[in-house]
Amino acid sequence: MTRAQRKQDHINYALSTGQQRRTGFDEVAFVHQALPNIAVDEVHLQTQIGELNWSSPIFINAMTGGGGESTSKINEELSILARETGLAIAVGSQMSALKDPSERKTYEIVRHNNPNGIVFGNLGSEATVQQAKDAVEMIKADALQIHLNVIQELTMPEGDRDFRGALERIQEIAGGISVPVIVKETGFGISKEAAESLSRSNISAIDVGGFGGTNFSKIENQRRKRMLDFFDDWGIPTAIAIAESHATSLKPILASGGVQNSLDIVKSLGLGASAVGMAGVILKQLLESGLKDTIDEVNQIHTDIRFLMCALGCRRIDELHRAPLILSGDVYHWLEVRGLNPGEYSNRTFNK
């Protein structure tokens, strides 16, 4: 099977396996503020990740590219969506185009349609510094995502089986290119131990890529003769991965993994994220309802976020990091036994 065919398989199986809603967000609740003392027009959605200033806390996370015309069409519409709504956008892994130059156009179309927007390149942790430079040049990227996908590779019939030296290669890339490096998981979560190791490196941010959304174990198992179904329930739910990473990392935290709506976004920010990636839910909306309706939906999500922040008395994204939250169920239990004191979230305060 060619890499391009595998890319198309991933899109098809991602749509058919769907979102699991096992992120932990349903066990996170804000404490209502009856006297928020602000107006909606005082709420600002700008956020900052290192040297990058974003007009929205939402970004379109890596999905595709390198699968011929069908993936080019998806990236074309995603790039227009990003341009019209002010979202940053990440492309899928560019290794396809580095190995087959005919696939470059499926990625280059993102920058072509969004010349002034924030665009992230994407490669796996097996990449070399030169490949990273080439990926950045290909789309004039403002940052480069390096993805960690151990479980996907192990489940993939033709996947990698050697993960030695990943952190060292990531550090070489971060020191060898001119744009920030964001390390991201692909749906199985970042633990506090991994976040701590990454925090000591020279990267710029960590995307937790938590469990509970698109499941690449299930996707790759569809392509196997003998399923490794023990990986289908493997991972750290997104809400927990945000909390674990935020508690132990000095780097900005990005949230992704099954984020479905405006309340999930604001809960992610409340747990410590500085920006939130969406992928599966945007792809589904785009393919089912079209580009115009998807633009309208993203604009409505921005309005929803402003309403939610107003209700909490938060004028800026970073104020959500101090808004009191109640954690319950498995989320509370997990953080408690991991020594992360989930009760502290309940008594946070901020100056209005």
Buried (B, 14 or more C-beta within 10 A) or exposed (E): EEBBEBBBBBBEBBBEBBBBEBBBBBBBBBEEBEEBEBEEEEBBBEBEBBEBEBBBBBBBBBBBBBBBEBBBEBBBBBBBBBBBBBBBBBBBBBBBBBEEEEBBBBBBBBBEBBEEBBBBBBBBBBBBBEBBBBBBEBBEBBBBBBBBBBBBBBBBEEEBEEEEEBBEBBBBBBEEBEBBBBBBBBBBBBBBEBBBBBBEBEBBBBBBBBBBBBBBBBBBBBBEEEBBEEBBEBBBBBBBBBBBBBBBBEBBBBBBBBBBEBBBBBBBBBBBBBBBBBBBBBBBBBEEEEBEEBBBBBEEBBEBBBBBBBBBBBBBBEBBBEBBBBBEEBBBBBBEEBEBEBEEBEEEEBEE
